[in-house]
Amino acid sequence: MSQITTHVLDTAAGIPAEGVASKLFFFVNDHWKEISSGVTNNDGRISDLIKNDDRLKEGIYKMNFDTGSYFSGRKIKGFYPYVDIIFEINSGEHYHIPLLLSPFGYSTYRGS
């Protein structure tokens, strides 16, 4: 399994959010360095953001979700064009980063 996975759910529509582009960044030398990207599948998941046998360094990471394009593709005017989730990796264990999304709000938590 990839060390980092995500699942995006459109809670306003009650469906997985298919087609949400996401980028993964690493914070190094006071700058964000892009290390990976992907797009959610028909179940709202990106399961291959990092190759299965790759292990990330400890540090600060950011997942950037292009929520504006997702909602505009559904002809919905949203408030947040992008959602950034910043988190810290302290070990080589698996990190699941879920995003619960609606046009005017979002939430996240440490998944399993």
Secondary structure, DSSP 8 states (H G I E B T S, - for coil): --SEEEEEEETTTTEE-TT-EEEEEEEETTEEEEEEEEE--TTSEE--SS-TT----SEEEEEEE-HHHHHHHTT---S-S-EEEEEEE-SSS-EEEEEEEETTEEEE--B-
